[in-house]
């Protein structure tokens, strides 16, 4: 027998199938060890054949086979072929997405725990006191943990009783589950007429993709859970994707209450052991439902019955490392392979998704009311220009202060949203205008008061806070802009009795950091939650009656065609955290641009008005979905090398444009907006195309000009244009 093997090396020079002789125990999908280039490395078995196209004497045997069941399901190879062709990456790079990295590198394995079970009666000497005590305990309990009883009665006594035949030692596999249980099991909730109609529409629709456009609190989650239940009832599996790691514990808890241990969680915040065990529970079929962030789209499930992408508009569903895939594209491939439904859900669908639904490419389902019949919270605009004129230079408008005071007096909770962490955004010298910048990145440093240091939010570098300006020696340094740390400090000064939690990348870095903060706030152990966009979506806190949005127009001023869309989405999403239970909700939106039309649509929760305006604007300017934005990025540690690669890319794309002038709407080369990140200089060739027919040629150009010193890669409709 011969195994067709892809070696686990991420290089185009070895991106092909290698043949090795093997025994009958080797199956497609197995991980194996193979002799390769004078060493033994890992590989993935794509297929098995009884014949080979090479002479038998030239074929080497496998060096070993992992004893585990086949790690890769047949669908993996289909996805691998599609991704390798689309994104021009080696097959091994694609296959690595399907397997936990620690498992692939041999850094984690199954954990077994020894136990002792009672087997028969024995007679023990009266002098063997500890042995008699352990034997009596074992006879009573029947089955005990070996390590615990050794600690309790002594290892010698325990081993003696086992040797005398009273107990048998055995091993049991331990599941390192990130969350045990999820509370008491709950039955299906009674659905509203709108929810029942949505489920019926999904089941009867001929389209693969279903888009649920439902206002915040409209009961989308219950529709998801019912769709999953229907799939499981038919003996199928399900994938449930959420945009933020912070949302996974909450969703897992709901899934566990409904489906028990049939749900498993997959995301980067787990320990290596937890991720390994949860992955194997899915692969072996012990768990039928995968819940997680972007990477869970590669969950090792077979026979999928439904895939769900909640908050489908979120930019976190785009990968910013190779391969630079869109989660939606991968989910579509999996849905087509399994002939199952792909459900997208959002209160603020992306313009591209909603346009596809309006054209009939997706089945559109609309939920216009909250599940409890309560109105959406009232949004009050606070004009910060007027606040400054009144002498109020703090981060809080008078309206927000008054609403916070009332909320706290009534025993309710508030959320304060600011999409910028740290104490201040920049440190500026008032004498010469110097701004503290990162040595590795072309960005300003943020001041973090708790550590009294400056941090780069791109590469993570830390710098000492200078006592004087490094440029002119001036002592007058001031902080520019406000971050979440400073908001917390100001809130403590204004409301000393309030219990305040902060949730951003600085406070959630530890294990279960998200879960602990959200659980504490959900248990009403704090009155105010201050956070960045990770608190803006999906969370359900019944006691939250007030949301304050600081610097609401901050994202409007980004040089990105999606700036208006993202501002509308953020405001709508974070506003939806208020008034989800009995009491009416209130939102105070602070801005220096109250007349901006995007804010007006957001204040009225007018998605339809926003969409109609935005789609007309995009059609006029020929931005997606009326074009495809393609960016070819060139990065290198040496500016000269990057420029040489850029010239080569530019020449080839110019030739492509000359051959296909009608396919190009825009083409230019330039520095990236952020000229350097992590010590790498960055250039880009930016283009807008009338379709995707030239993508293969553009990917080929990027591969052609990539060297050991210069990385060249392609991004399609990049989520981040900086």
N, C-alpha and C positions, 0 to 999 in steps of 0.2 A: 504494500500500500504506500501511497505517496501523499504527503501533505503539502498543500500550497500555502506558503507562509509569508506574511508581511512582517518584516523585522521592525522592532521598536526603535527606529532611528529616524529622527525628524530631519531628513535631508533628501533633496530631490535626486541625488546621485544613486540612492538605493531605494527609490520609490517605485518598486516593482515586486512581482511575485517570485519567491524563491521556492524551489522544491527540495524536500527532504524525505527520506524513507522513514516509515513509521509502522507501528503495530496497529492492531484493530481497536485498541482502547482509545485511540486518538479520534476526536470528533470535531466537526466544524465549530468554531467559536472558542475552542480550547486555547489556553495560554501555554506556550511551550518554551523550552530552552533550546537554542540552536547554536552550532558552531558557526562563527562568522568572522572572517578576517583575523584569524589567530586568537580569537577569544570566544567566550560563550555569552550570548545575550538573549533577551526575551523576544518572543514573536507571537503573532496571532495567527491561528489556523483559519484560512478563508474557506478551504474546501479539501475534500479527500478524493483521490482518484486511484483506480487500479492500474493505470498505465502512466508512463512518463514520456515526455518528449525528448528527454536526454538519455544518453547511455547510462545503464545501471551503475557502472564502475565510477562514474563522475558524481553520483548523488550520495551525499553524506547522510547518515542517520540523525534523527533528533537527539539532542543531548539530554533531554528530560521532558517530562510532562507534569504540569501542576496537577495535584490530586483532586482539586476542586472540580465541580461540574463546569461545563462550558460557560465562560464568563460573558461571551457575546452572543446575542440572539441573532437569527438570520437578518432581521430588519436593520441591524447595525451596519452590515456590509452594504445594504442598499443605500442607506443614508450616507455612508462613507463615500461611496462612488459619486453620489450627487454633490456632496460638499467639496470633495477633492477637485472635481471638475469645475464647479462654480467658483470657488475661491482660490484655485491654483495653489493648494497646499498639499504636502505629502500625505499619503493615506494614513500613515502612523499618527500624524497630528490629529486627524479626525477621530481615529479609534481611541485615542487617549481621552477624549471627551466622555466616553461611555464608561470609563473605569476610574474609581477613586485613585488619585495620584499616589497616595501612601501604599495602597494595595499593589499598584503597578510596580512601585519601587521596592517592594518587599519590606516596608517599614511597619506594617501592621498585620496582624493575623487574628484568628479566632481565639477567644479566651474561654478556658474551661475551668470549672470549679469542682473540687473534690467533695463528694458527699459519702455518708455511711448509712447503709440501710440495715435494719434488724433482720437477721436470718433465722436464728434458733436459740433455744435456751442453753445455758452452760452453768456449771457450778464453779464458783470462784472461792478462793481461800479468804477466810475472815480477815487475814492480815493485808490483803490487797484492797485497801479501803477505796482508793481512787478508781481502781478498776470496777469495783462493785457499784460505786456512785455513777460511773459512766454507763455501765451496763443497765442499771435501773432506768436511767434517763433515756437510753436508746430504745429499750423495750417499751417505754411509755410513748415516745415520740415517733418511733418506727423509722424515720428518715431525717438525718441531721446534717448540718454543714460541717465538714471535716475541720476546717481552720478554726471555726468557732469553738467546737468541743475540745480541740487540742489546747486552745487558750484557756478553756474553762476547767478541764480535768487533767491536763498534761498530756503531751504527745505520747509519752511512754505508755501510759495507762490506756489510751485510746488504741494504739497499735497492738498492745497485748490482747485486748478484747477481740480485735479483728482477727489476729493470728489464731486465737482459740476457737474461731468459727462462729462467734455470736453476731458478727457484722460483716458486711461486704462493702469494700471501697469501690466507688465508681465515679466517673466524671460526667458532668452535665455542662452543655454549652451555655454561656452567659451572654445575654443580649444587652449590649451597652446602649440602652434606649435614652435619647435626649430628654424625653418626657414620659413619665410613667402614667398611664391612664389619661384621663381628661375630665374626671368628675363622673357623676352618675350617668348611665346610659339614658339617652332621651329618644323618644319616638318622633316620627315625622310630625312636623307642625301642620296645622290646617292651613292650606294655601288660600290666598285671596283669589278672586276671579281673574285679576290681571296676571297673577303668577301661574295659574292653571292655563290661561290662554297662551302665555309665553312658552310653557313646556309643550303644549299641544303644537304650537307653531314650530318648535325645534324638531319634534318627532316627525311631523308631516312634511317638513321642508325638503326639497330636492337638493338644495345647496349644501356644500360641505361646511362653509363658514357661516356662523350665526352671530350677529352683532346685537347685544342687548344694550340699548341706550336707556339707562334708568337713573333718575335723580338719586342723590345720596339718601340712603335710608329707604329705598323703594323695595327692598327684599330680594336683591339679585343673588345674595349668598344662598338663600333657601332654594332658589331655582337651581343653582349649581349643585347643591347637596342632593336634590331630587334627581337631577340628571345623572349624578354619580351612582345613586342608589339603583336607578334603572339599569345602568351598565353592569353593576355588580350582580344584580338579580339575574342577568342573562349570562353570567359566568365570565364577564369581561373585566377589564381593568380601567383605571382612570389616572390622568395626570392633572393636577391642579396647581397652576402657577400664580404667584403673587409677586409684585415688583420689589418689595423690600423684605430683607431678612426679618425685620421687626414685626412683620405681619404673619410670619410662618407659625410661631407658637400659638397665636390666637386661633388661626385657622386649623392647626393640628388639633387643638383642644376641641374645637367644634366637630371635626371629623371623627375624633376618638369617641366623643359622646354619642355619635350617631352610628359609627361603624366599628367601634372597639379597636383592637390592635391591628385591624386590617389596613390602617393608614400608617405610612412611614414618611419621615421627613428627610429631605436632602438639601443641604446648603453649606456654604463655606464656613459658617459659624460653628459647626459641630466639631467635636474632637475627632482625631483620626479613627479611633476605635468606634465611636458612634456612627460616623459616616460609613465605615466598613460594614458594620452589622446591619444598619438600615438598608444599605445597598443590597446586601445578600438576602435580606428578607423580601425585597422586591424581586430579586432575580429568581429566587426559588419558589415564588408564588405564595409565601407565607403572608405577605402584605400585598394587597391588590390596588392600593391607592397611593400615589406619590404626591407629596405636597412640598413645594419649595420655590425658590427664586429661579432666575434664568436657567441655571445649569440643570435643573430638574427636568427640563424638556428632553434630556438624554437618559431619563430613568430606564433601567433595564426591564421594562414590562413588555409582555407579549399580549396579543389579542386585545388591543386598546378599544374601549367602547366609547370614550369621550375624552377630549382634551379641553381644559378651561384655562383661559388667560384673563385673570382679573386685572382691572385698571390697565387695559390693553394699550392705552396711550402713552404709558410711562417710558421714558428714555432708557431706563435701566435694562430694558429688554434687548438692547443692542450691545453686542460684545465689542470691547475696545482692544482686545488682544486676538492674535491669530488662532483660528480663522475668525474674521470679523463678520459674524453672522447676525441676522435678525432672528430673534426667537420665533416671531410669527412665521417666517419662511420655513424654519425647521418644523414647527408645529403643523404647518400645511402639508409638508412632505409625509409626516407621520400619520396624519389624518387620512391622506389619500392611500397610503400603504395599507392601513387597517380598515379603510372604508368606514370611518367613524366621523362623528360631528366634532367640529372645533368651535367652541363657544367663546366669543370675546365679550367682555363686559366693561362698561365705564359710564360714569355720569358725564364725562367729557371726552367722547371718542376722538381719536386723532382725525384730523381733516381728511387724511388719505383713506382711513377705514370708513368714515361716514360717507365720503364721496363714492366709494365702492359699493356701499349698501344702497345709496340712492340710485345708483346705476343698475341695481339688481344683481350685482356680482355676489353680494352677501345677502342673507335673509335678515331684514331689519325688524327688531322687536323693541317697542318703546314703552317704558314705564314712566308715567308722568307724575305720580303721586307717591308720597311716603307711605310705608306699610301701615303706620298708625293713624293715617289721615291728617297728621299735623302739618301745618304749613312750613315751608322752608324758612329758616331764620331771617329776620330782617337785617339788612346790611346798611349800616350808617357810614357815610364817608366823612372822614376827618381831614380837613385841608391843613396840612402841616405848615404851609406858607403863612396862614393866618395865625397859627400857634406861635411861630417865631416872632411875628409882629407884636403879639401880646406879651412877648418876653419869655415864652416857654421854650427853652432849648433842650428839654429832656427828650427821651425816646417815646414818651407817652403823651398823647393828646389829653386835654381836659375830659373829653367824652369817655375815653378809655379808662382814665383814672376813676371817674364816677361809676362807670359800669362795673369795674373790678371791685370797688368798695361795696356796691350793692350785692354783687354775686357772693362775695365772702360773707357778708352779713346774713345772707339767706342760707348759708351752708352748702352752696353749690360750688362747682369747679369751673375753672377757666383754662383755656389753652392760648398761649401767646406764641405766634408763629413769626420767625425771622429766618430767612434762608441764608444765614451767614454765621458761622461759628467763631469762637474766639472772643476776646474782649473788645478789640478794635480791628478794623480792616487794614489800616496802615499806620506807620509811624513816620511823621514828617517833621523835618527841621524848619522852624518858623523863620530862621535867619537866612538860610540859603536855598530852601526848597527841597533839600535832599529827602528821598524816600527810601526806606530800608528795603532792599531786594534780595532774593535768594541768589546765591552764587551759582547754583546748578540750573535754575529756571528763570525765565524772563518774567517773573511775577513779584509783586510786593509781598512782604512778610506780614503776617497777622500777629498781633500781640496777644499772648495768653497770660492772664493775670495770676492764675493759680500756680503756674510754674515760673512766673516772672521771666518769660523768654519769648523770643520771636519764632514763629513756625512757618514753614512753607507747606501749604495745603496741597501741593502737587507731588513733591518728593518726600515730604515728611521731615526734612532737615530742621534742626533746632539751632538757634543762635542766642547768645547772651543779649539781654537788653542793654543797649549802650547808655552810658551816663551822659555822654556828650556826642555831638554830631561827628561821625567819622570824616566828613568832608571839610567842615569849617571850624570844628571844635565848639560850636554853639551849644549852650545848655538848654535852650528853649525847644524841647521836643514835645510835639502834641500828637494825640491819638486821633486818627481820622476814621469816621464810620463807626458803627456799633455792631457788636457780635452778640451771640447768645449769652456769653459769660457776663458781659456788662449789663445786659437786660436783667439777668438774675440778680446782680448786685444792686441795680436800681430798684427792682421790685422789693428786695429785702429792706432797703432803706425806706421805701414808701409804705410798705405793709409788713412791719416787723413780726406780726403774729402769724402771717401766712406761711404755710409749709410749701416749699417750692422744689420741683424737680426739673432737671435739665436733660434733654435728649438730643444728642448730636454725635458726630463721629468721635469726639473726645471722651464722651461718657459711656459709650456702648462698645468699646473695644474689647472688654473682657468677655469671658465665656458667659453666655446667657445675659449679656448686658442689656439688650433690648427687652428681653422677657421680664427681667427683674424690675426695670423702671416702669414698664407698662402695667405689670401686675400690681405694683405698689400704688400707682395712680388709679387703676381700676378698683382697688380695694379702699379707695378714698383715704390713703395714708398721706396724701398731699392735696393741696388746694389749687395749685397752679402748675401746669406743665409748660415749660418753655422749650421750643425745639425748632429744628430745621425741617426740610421737606419730608423726613421720615415720619413725622407725626401728622402729615397732611392728608393721608388717605387710608381708607379701610378700617380705621379704629372705631369702636363703638363704646362710648362712655356715657351711660345714661344720665349722670349728674352734671355733665358739661352743658352749661347754658350760655356761656360766653366764649367767643373767639376773638382775639385781637390779632390783626395782621399788620405788622410793622414793615415799612418800606415796600408797600404793595406794588409799587411801580418799578422796583429795582430791576426786575427781569425784562421790562419793556425796552430798556436802553441797550440791550445786547445787540451786536451787529449780526443778527441771525434772522432768517425769514420766518422762523418759528417763534420769535420773541412774543408776539401778541398771543399766539395760541397757548404758549406755556404759561403766560401770565393769567389768562382766562382760566386755564385748567387748575393752576395752583389755588387761585382765589376760590373757585367753586368747590374744589376738593376740601380745602381746610375749613371753609365756611360750613360744609356739611357735617363737621364734627359736633356742631352745636344744636341743642334742642332735639335730640333724637329720641327722648322718652316723653315724660309727662309734661314738663314745663316748656314754654316757648323759648326759642333760642334767639340770641342777639350776636351780631358781628360788628366790630368796629374796624373799618378798613382805613388805615392811615396812608396818605399819599401826598405828593407834591404836584401831581398831575391829575386833579380830580375831573378835568374836562375830557380826558382821554376816552375815546369811544370804547376801547376794550373794557375799561373799568365799568362803564355804563352798562354794557351787556352783562358783565359779571354780577353787578349789583342786582339786576333783575332776573338772574338765572336764565338768561335768554340765549340758550345754546343755538337755537335755530337762527336767530338774528345774527349771532356771531358767525356761525358757519356760512350763511348766505353772503355776508360781507367778505369773509375771508376767502371763500372759494372764488368769488368774483375778482378779488384782488390778485389771487394766484394765477387765475386764467389770463388776466391782463398782463402780468409781469412774467408769465411762463415759468412759474415755480411749481414743485410737486403739489398735486399729482399730475400736472400738465407737462412735466419734464422729469428727468432723472438727474439728480446732482451726483457727480462723481468727483471724488478728490483723490489724487495720487500724492501720497505723502513721501517725502524724502528726508531721512534723518541720518545723522552721523555725528561722531564726536569731533570731527574736523570740518570746519566750514568749507575749506577748499574741496574736500572729497564730496561733500554734500552738493556743492555747486556743480561739480563735474557730472554727478549722477543726474541732477536736475536738468542740465543741458541735454543729456542723452534722452531723457524722458520727454522733454519738451520737443526736441527735433522729431522724434518718432510720432508723437501725438499730432504735431503740426502736419506731418505727412498724411496721417490718418484723416485729418480734417480736410486737407486738399482733395483727398479721394472721395470724401463723404460730406461736402459742405452743407447739405440740407439737414444733416443729423445734429449739427452743432448750433446751439442757441447762444452759448457763451463759452469762451476759453481764455484763460490767462494763467500766468505763473507769478508767484510772489512768495515772500516770507509768510509763514503761518502767523496768525494773530498773536499767538504766544511763540516767540522766536526760539525759545530754548526750554526744554523740560528734561530734568534728570541728567544734565550735562550734554544732551544731544541737541544740536542745532536742527531747525525744522523749516523745510521749504515745501511748497505745495503747487501742484498744477490743478486748478479748479475749473470744472466745466459743467455745463448743463446740456443734456442731450434730449432729443425728441423721443427716445425709447432706449431699450436695453440691447439693441442689435449689435452694438460695438463693444460690449463689455468684454467678450472673450479676447479681442485684440488688445484692449487696454490692460487687462490682467497679464497678458503675455508680455507686454512692454514692461510692466513692473517687475516681472520675474527676470527678464533679460538684464535689467539694470541693477538688480540687487547683488551686492558683493559682500565679502566678509567685513568690509569697512562701512558700507552704506546700506541701510535698510530702505527698501521701496515697497510700499503697499497701497492697496486700493480700498477706499471706503465708498459705499453706495448710500446715498441720502444720509450722510453721517448725522448721528444724534447730537454731536458736539462739533461745531465748526471752529472752535478756538485752537 
